[in-house]
Structure formats: C-alpha cells, structure tokens
Amino acid sequence: MLELKNICFTRDNKKILDNISLELEDNKFYVITGPNGSGKSTLAKIIMGINNQDEGQVVFNGKDISNLPINERANLGMGFAFQQPVKFKGITVYDLIKLSAKKNISKKEACDILSKVGLCAKEYVDREINSSLSGGELKRIEIATVAVKNSKLTIFDEPEAGIDLWSFNNLIKIFEDMRKLTKGTTIIISHQERILNIADKIILLNEGKIDKVGEAKEIVGTILAKSNCCKLGGEV
C-alpha cells in the first residue's frame, strides 16, 4: 500500500524528520502520535505531497510518487483532511460533497453521507460553508467529503483540533464506524488516547525518528509510562 523510504525533512536548519522508513498495509487503521515537534503533521503532509521531502522516497501501491503534486496523488486515491477545515464562501455543503465525489450525486445520496457523520441532513445539506458553522460541524462535513471519495488512503491531521467535547465524542464514534466499515487504509495524526485505542497499529515518533511501531495496547502503555510523552499536542 504505502512505503516510506528514508524520508528526511529539514526546516530552518532543524531536522524535523530523520530517516523515516515505514510500510503500511492495505485496509488498516493507523494512528501516528508523538510529543510536540516530533514531526507528525510534517510526515502526513509529505505523504500527501503538501510538503516535499529533502531525501527519500514515497511509494504508493508500487508507484514512486515522491515528486508528484498533491492533485496527482489525489487522483491515485489519496485523501487528506486538514487540522482546520477550509471555508468556501458561496458554496453549500451539497456543492462540496458533489465536488468531492467527482460526480453528480443526488441530494438524497448527500443526505445519507451527512447522516453517517452525525449531522441532520435536512439542516445542513443546503447550508453555506462559512463562519456560521461551528468547528465540530465543519470537521464532520470535512470527514463526509473525504469519505465520499472512497480513497484508498485517507489521512486526518489532528481531527480533534478546535472542537468541543460533545463533538469529540461524536468524532470518536465516526472513526470507530469507519474502522469497521470502510475499505482502504486510514492514517490519523493524533495525541488523544481514545483515538489511539481504536487503531490497528500506532506509530510513535520522537524527535523526528520512529520510536516504536506496534499494537495499540502496547504503544499506549509506553506513552503513559513516559511523562514527556503524556503531554502530546500541536504540531509544526
């Protein structure tokens, strides 16, 4: 599915990622975690082509995509959800879902998708994507637009950022359902224990290097045992 070979990335004379090598399998649910500044979000952006690695290769389904731009990676079946969902003046939720699906889906189909992410479809399908929507609402709409793509690989960059507790509880339920029902590989960048616990495997980064890769119970136990890793948070 996805192979990272010796990925290195430096910014402002600081090495953010140092020789990262990973192999991710098909139809698995991965969480990448680590302390502040460990390189989590940077690694996600390199996989998607938002940032370009200084050294190393990104291989997707046997194809070297190291130099492909984000749009070409998306065409190959990769999806990305940002920490802060983008607002689109004048575009409705229905418009955005159609654009994401790349086909003319009906309002009923759009409503079915919205229902899966915990939104009352009749209240949201015709709403404009603007500042009238809360962080939690925007997050769930973005998850709906990512889900409708049926991507082979989907990346969520700290999806819990900027949402309230009620929305976070619903977010966990969405990811639990995705893990059970959705085909394709999912990568979530997160420091939240409840998200870590639903992973098939956790990748623990520290100071730009891979510290551990393993089952959720093993890695969560390691994190909780290290006080410096309990204070996981935002990312560069």
Secondary structure, 3 states (H helix, E strand, C coil): CEEEEEEEEEECCEEEEEEEEEEECCCCEEEEECCCCCCHHHHHHHHHCCCCCCEEEEEECCEECCCCCHHHHHHCCEEEECCCCCCEEEEEHHHHHHHHHCCCCCHHHHHHHHHHCCCCHHHHCCCEECCCCCHHHHHHHHHHHHHCCCCCEEEEECCCCCCCHHHHHHHHHHHHHHHHHCCCEEEEECCCHHHHCCCCEEEEEECCEEEEEECHHHHHHHHHHCHHHHCCCCCC
